[in-house]
Amino acid sequence: MAEKKPYHRENLKRDLFEAGRDFVQKHGHHELSMRTLAQLASVSPGAAYHHFADRRAILLAVAIDGFERLLHQVIEPQETELSPVEMIKAGASRFVRFALENPYLIELMYESELTRPQIDPALHHYQEISHAKGVAVIRQFLPNISDKEADLRNITLWTSIYGLVSMINKGIIRPFENGKATIDDISDWVLERAARSTIGD
């Protein structure tokens, strides 16, 4: 174990969190234990437990941070002069870029012990915020549709976006072997048509 370093109480939780976040970013969440976390922060396991009750607590903190970072990138309808298709596509593209740059974090946020068999209430809260923002964008351009239709259109868009990044991250979708389409080309094509479908008839 690395040499223990003294910490002021107000800094230790931050350092433990940053160590956990960095580990998940590089290696995924499966192998992160409280002992590993303590080693990464160069403190005793007891010190780590003082700030995070267990492994789930640190994973939840990392996942929440991921959602906050992701929501920070959302484009508000009133902040842009993009067309409806461009607006929806731009928002979808930001999620795709985030997910492809942070595949292990996305897995923790959406497909981990924090979401199965039931999603953690804190993560459910952020998913509800994300859904509401998506619906708000759709209603900005389709003000006369019902609440149910707005919800369903956003769910349809979301399944296209998440399905795309999930299959790319798992290696199911790959660049065309003949070089005619890169991952960016494929993503752009899918998101363009998903955006058009979202606001179309």
N, C-alpha and C positions, 0 to 999 in steps of 0.2 A: 504494500500500500504506500502511496505517495506520502511524503512528509506532511503532517498536519500543520495547517496555518491558522493563526488566530483571526477571528472575524468579529467585527462589530455586529451586534444582533440585527441591526437594520439592513446589513449587507448580505447576510448569509442566505436568507430566503431567495433573494435575487440571484445570487451565484448558483444556488442549487437549481433554480428554475432554468437559468441559462445553460447550465450543464446538461440538464435533461432535454431541453429543446435542441441543443446541438447534437446530442446523441441520437435523438429521433430523426433529425434531419439527415444524418449520415448513415444510420444503421437500421432505422425502424424502431418500433416500440417493443417488439416481442422480447428482446433480451435485456431490457432496462429493468434493473432491480434497485431496491433501496441501497443495497450494499454497493452496487456499481455507481449509483448516483453519488454516494458519499465519497467513493474513491475519486471520481471525476472532479469533485469539489475540494478534495484533499481535507476532508473532515471525517469524524467518526460517524458510524451509522446512527448512533444515538442523537447526534446533532442534526442529522438529516430528518429523523423522525420528529424532532421538535418542531419543524416547520411544515412537513408534509406527513400526514397521518399514515399513509401507505403508498404503495406503487400507483394505485388508481388515482390518488390525489394529485401526484405530479403529472401523470398522463392527462388528467382532466385539465390541469392548468395549461399544459402545452397545447391541447386541442382548442381551448377557449382562446388562447392567444392567436392561433391560426385563424379562427373565425373572425376575430377582431381585425386582424391584418387584411383578411379577404374583404370584409365589409367596408373597410376604409377605402378600398379601390372602386367601390360602386359609383357609377355616374348617375347623378340625380337628373331627372328629366329637365328641370328648369335651368340646369347649368350648361346646356348645350343646344346647338342649333342643328344637330344631326337629324336626318330623316328617320322615320320610325324603324325601318330595316337597319339602318346604320347604327341607331341607338341600341337596339336589341343585340345586334351582332357585336358591337363594341363591348357591351357588358359581358356577353358570353365569352368573348375572346380573352378578357381579363381573367375570368375564372380558368379557362383552359391554360393560359400561360402560367398562372399560379400553380395549378395542379401538376403541370408537366415539370415545373421547376422544383416542386416539393412533393414528389410522389409518396414518400413515407409519411409525411404529415397529413396528406389527404387521406391515406389509408386509416390513420389514427382517428381523424375527424369523422369519417363516414363508414368505415368497415373494421371496427375493432371491438374489444371487450367493452368499450364505452357505449357502443350502439347495439349490442346484442346481449341477451335476448330482448331487452328493452333499452331504448335510448336513454342516456342520462338526462335528467330534466334540464340541466344547464345547456347541454348541446341542443336539446329540442327547442329551447328558447331561441338560440341563434339560428337554427334552421327555420323557425317561424318568422324571424326577422327577415331572413334572406328571401323566403317565399313572399312575404308581404311587399318587399321592395320590387320583386319581379312582377307581381300583380299590379303594383302601382304604375310601373312603366307601361304595361299593356293597356291599362285603363286610361292612361294619358292619351293614347292614340285610338282606342276603341271605347269611348265613354258610354256607349249605349248597350254594351253586352251585359249579361247578368253576372252576378258575383260568382255563380257556379262556373259559368263559361270562362271567366277570367282566371279562376283557379285552375281549371282543367287545361287551358292554353299554357299557363305557366308550367304546370306539371309536364306537359308534352315537350315543351322546350327544354326543361331540366333533364328529362330522360335522354334527350338527344345529346346534350352537353356532357352529362356525367357518363353516359355510355361511351361516348367518344374518348374521353380522357382515361377512363378505366381500361378500355381495350388497348389504347396506346401504351399506357404504363405497364400493362401485362404482356406486351409484345404481340398481341393479337392483330392489331393494325400496324403495319410497317410501310416504309416508303416503297413505291413500286420498283420492282427489280430492274425494269428497263430505264429507270431514271426519269420517267415522265411525270412523276408526282412525288413530292417530298411530304413529310409530315405536315409542314406548314400549308402546302397546297391542299392536302386532304382536309385539314382542319378548317381552312377558309371555305372550302366548298360545302362542307357539312353545315357550318355555322351560318353561311349565307342562306341556304335553303331552309334551315331550321327557323331563322329569323323571319323569312318571308312567310313560312307556314304559320308562324305564331300570330301574325297580324292579318293573314289572308282569310278568304272565305272558307 
